[in-house]
C-alpha cells in the first residue's frame, strides 16, 4: 500500500509541475493589500479576468448561512449608474463569457473575453465588487430566484445527503453550515444586512485579482493598480474560522431523513494546500472501483448488499472530506453493508490496490488535469486559487 501511495503522489505532482512550467505566474501585492496574479499565455488572443473574494460558507454563522451565495445572485442586479446585469451583457456583446459563483471557501467573478475587451472586463469587475446597488428593490427581485434554488437543493436527495455528511463530519466547525443557505437565513436578507456583509468582506485585503492569457503583465499590473489600488483595505477583517487541528476519534451519527436508506463512512482530511490531496482524490476512485466489485451483485442476486456504492473526495480550502457511501438493498441489509465496507477498508490498508489499477487511475487523472489546464480560463483560475 505504501508503495502504491508514494507512486501515486509523485505521478500526480509531476503533472502539476509540468502544467505550470510553461506559464510562471507573476504575483504582486498592492499597497492596499490586494493580491494580483498574472499569467502570460499568448497561445490564443483571449484574456481571463477574475476577482476572488475570500468569503464563503465557512465564514458564516448558522444565522446568516448562505449570505455569500445570496450576494452571488444580488450583486449582478445592478451597480452604481448601471442597470441589472449590464456588465455581463457587455461581456457577452464583446464575444466573451461571464460567471459568478460562491462556495464554502470563496466568491469569485470571472470573465473570459477577446484580448481587445480586457480593459472593459477589468472595469466591469471593479464595478461589481465595489459599487453593487444592493437596494431593497434588488433584494426583492432576487429573492424568488434564490427561493427556487433552495427548494431545488432541498428536494434533491443527493444534495441533502451531501449537506448532512458535511454537518456530521465537521461538527462544531465552520463547514457544517450549508453554503447554499436556508429559508430561515433568506428571511433575514434585506438591504441593510446585505450591505453590511458586502462592506465587511469586499475589501482590498480580502481580494485577489487574477488575469491570464494574451497580456503584457507589466501593463496589466499598472491597469489593475490604477483601478483597484484605490479600494480601501479593512483594518479589522472578520476573524477566520477555526478548525479542529486533527482527528478526534470516531463517532456514529444516525439520522432519520426522508431519503433512501444509506450508510456513509466519512473521513475528514487535509485541505487544498496539502500535497496528499492528489493521493486522496485517487484513493476515492480506487475505493469506488473496489466497492463496486465487493458490494454490488447482479440484479436479483441473493448476495447483493447494496443498490449502489460511491466514494467521493470533496476538496475544500481548509479541509477535505472523503465520503464512502452505499445504499443497502433493504433496511435488513444495512448491518451487512456496514461490515462489508469496513472489511473492504481493512483489506485496502493491509493489501493496497493492484498496481495496474493505480496506474490506470493516475493516468486518467493526469489526462483530465491536462485537458482542464489547456484553456486559459481554467489555468488562470487554478493558478490564482493555488
N, C-alpha and C positions, 0 to 999 in steps of 0.2 A: 504493500500500500504506500509506504513512504517513497519508494522509487517512482511509482506512478504519479504521486502528487508533485514531487520535485520536477519530474519531466514535464508535467502539465504546466506548472507555473513558469518555468523557463521558456517553454514554447510560446505561451501567450504574451509574456513580456517582450519577447523578441519581436513579435508582430507589432506591438505598440510602438517600440522604438523605431522600427522601420517606417511606420506610418508618419511619424513626426520628423524624421531626419531631414526630409526634403523641405520642410516648412518650419524653420525655427521661429517660434513666436517672439515678438518683442513685447515686453511687459514694462509698463511705466505706472507710477503713482503721481497724480497731480497734487498741487499744494493743498487742495481741499479734501484730500484723502480718497478721491475717486481713482479706482484702478482701471488701467487701459491695457487691453490685449490686442495686438495687431499681428496678422498673419498675411504675408505677401504670397500670392499664388497666381501666376499670370497665365495659367493654362486656358482660362476662358474669360471673356470680358464681363464678368459678374462680380458683385460685391455683396457679401453677407454682413449685415449690421445687427447688433443686438445689445440690449441693456438687460443686465441681470440685477435683480433686487434681492438682497439676502433676507427674504421674509417668506415664510410658507407655513404650512400646518404646524410644524414643530414649534413655532414661535407664538402660538396662540394658546389661550386658556380654553376650557370647555365652554365657557360662556360666549366667547367670540370665535369658536372654532369655525373655520370656513371664510373668515374675512379676507384673507389673501385671495382666495378663489372668487369671492364676490367682487373684489376690485378688478380682477381679470375681466369680468363682464362689464363693470361700471365705467372704468376709465375710458374705453373707446366710445362711450356715449356722448362725448363732447369735451373739448378743451377751450381755453380762453380764445374767443373770437373764431372758433372753428366748429363746424356742425358735427353731429354724431357720425362717427366712422369716416370722417373726412380724410384723415391720414391714410387709413387703409385703402380708401377709394383712389387716392392719388398714386399710391404704390401700385395698385392693380392697373391703373391707366398708363403707368410707365412701363408695364410689362413685367412687374415683379409679383412677389407673394408676401403675405403678411400673416403673422400669427402671434397670439398672446396665450401664455399658459402659466398656471400656478400649480405647485405640487407640495409635498411635505416640506421641502427644503427652501424653495425659492420661487420667485415670479420672474418670468422673462418675456421680453418683447423682441420680436425677430422679424427683420425684413431681408429679403433677397431680391436684388434689383440689378438691372444693367449698370455698368460702371458709370454711365453718364448721369444716373439718378442717385448716386451715393450721397451727395450733399443734401438732397431732398430727404433721403432716408434718415440721415442723422438729425436734421431739423425736426422731422416728424416724431422721432423717438424722444427728443428733448421735450417737445410739447406734451407727449403722453405722460412722461414721468415727472414733470414739474408743473404742468398747467391744467390738470384734469378739473373738470367742472364740478362733478360730484353733487350736483344740485338735487333738491327734493324731486324735481321732475325727472331727472335722470335716474334716480333711485327707483322711482315708481315705474319707469319704462323697463327697467332691468329686472325687477322683482319677479314678474311672471315667468321669464325665461329661466331664472335660477330655480324657481319652484318646480318647473317641469323637469329640469335636470336632476334635482334632488329626488323627485318622485321616481325617475328612471333608475337612478342609482339604487335606491332602497327597494325597488321592485325587482332588481336583478340579483338572483341568489348568489352568483359568483362574487359580485361586489360586496354584498352583505357579509359573506363568509370571509373575504379578504379583510374587511374592516374589523370583524370580530377577531380574526387572527392577530391583527396589529394591536388591538386592545388587550388581548391575552398575553402576547409576547412582551409588550412594553408597559406592563402595569406600573403605574406611578411615574412614567416617563413621557416626554412630550409627544412621541409618535402614537400614543394611544388614542388621540383625538382624531376624528375623521376630517381630513383636509377638505373634503367636499363641503362640509358644513352640516347644518341640521335645520329643521324648520324652526326650532327654538331660537337659534342664533340669527337666522334670517329675519325673524321678527324684530331684532334689535338693529337691523341695518337701516340707517337713515342718514341724512346729510351730515349731521354732527359727528356721528360715530365713524362714518366712512372718512370724513376729512381728518379726524384725529389719527386714525390708523395710517392714512396717507402721509400726513406731515411727520409722524414719528418714524416711519420706516423708509420713505422715499427721500433719502438724503444722500449727499455725495459720498460720505464714508461708509455707506451701506450698499454701494452700487459698483458694478463692473460694466464698462463699455467694451465690447468686442467687435472688431471689424476685420474681415478677412476677404481675400480674393485679389482682384486686379487693381491693386492700390500702390501708392507710394507711401510707405509707412511714416516717413518724416512729415510729409504734407498732411496726411490724415491725422497724425497726432496733433498738429497745430490747429486743424479744424476742430477737433474734439476739445482741445484746451480752450479755444475761443468760445465754443458753445456751452460745454459742460463745466468749464472751470469756474463759472460764476455761481454754480449751485452751492448753497451754504451747507457745510457739514453740521452734524449734530454733536453737541458736547456731552450728550447723555443718551447714547443709543440704548434701546431696550436690552436688558441683560439676556445673554444667550442661555438657552435651556440647558439643564444639567441631565446627564445620563449616568446610569449605573456604570461603574468602572469595569465590571467584569461579570462573569457568570455567577449567579447567586443560588444555584441549585434548582433541581427540577420541581415542578408543581403540576397539578392536574386541574383543568378547568372543564366543567360540564355545563353546557347551556342548552336550554330548550328554545329552539328557534323554529320559525315557520319555514324550514328549509329541508331538503332531502338529507337524511342522516349522513354524517361524515365524521371521519376521525383525522385529526391533524397532529403531527409531531412537529413542533416549532423550535427552531434553533436561532436565537439572536446571534448575529455575527458582527465582526468589524465592518466599518463603512467604506465609503467610496475611495478614500485615500490609502487604504491598507493594501499592500501588494497581494494578499491572498484572495482578493476579490475575483481574480481570474480563475483560480482553482475552485472557489466556491460556486461560481457560475457553471463550470464544467461538472462539478460534483452533482449539482441539481439535475443536469441532463443524464448523467450516468445512473443516478438513482432512479430516475423515471423509467429508463430502459429496463433496469433490474426489476423494478416494481411490476412492470407490465408482464414480465416473464414469470414472476413469483406469485403474484396475487390474482391475476386475471386469467380466466379459463374460457374456452369456447362457450357460447351461449347454451344454457341448459346443462352444462357440466355440473355434476353434484359437488365437485370440489371447489367450485368458484366461491371466492370470498368477497369480491368487490366488482361493481359495475365498471369502475374506472379508478385510476390512480395517477397522481401527478406529483412532481417535485419542482418547485419554482423558487428561484432566488430573486428576492426583491432588494435591489441595491439602492440605499439612501446615503445621504452625506455622512451622518454621524454613526449610523448603524446599518446593518442589513438584516434580512430575515430569510432563512431557508425554511420553506414550508413543504413538508412531505404529507400529502393528503390522499386518503382513499374514501370511496363511497361504498359501504357494505351493501351486499345484495339484500340484506334484511336486518332488522334490529338484532336478531339472534346471532347473526354472523359478526357482530361488532367486536366481541372479545377475541374471536379468532383472527380478525383482520388486524387488530392491535398487536397480537402476538406475532403474526407474520411480518408486520412492519418492523418490529423491534428485532426479530430474528434476522431479517434482511440487513439491518444496520449493523448488527453484531458480526454477521458474516463479512460485510464490507470492511469493517475495521480489521478483521483478522486476515482476510484473504486479498483485499483490494479488488480491482477490476481487471479484466483481461487487457493486456497491453494493446491489442488491436482495437478494442473499443475505445480506449483512452485516445489513441491516435486518431480514430475517426472523428471523435467529438472535438478534439483540439483543432483538427484541420477544418472542420465546419465552422468553428468559432473564428478562426483566423480569416477564412474567406468572407464571412459576414462582416468582420471588422474592416477588411479591405474595401468591400463594397460600400459600407457606411461612410468611410472616410474619403471615398473617391469624389464626393461632392463638396464644394467649398462651404456650403451652408452647414453640413454635418460636421465637417472638420473644424470649422471656426467654433461651433458650439462646444464640441468635445474638448478642444484645447482651452477654451475660456473656462469651462467647468473644472478642468484639472488645475 
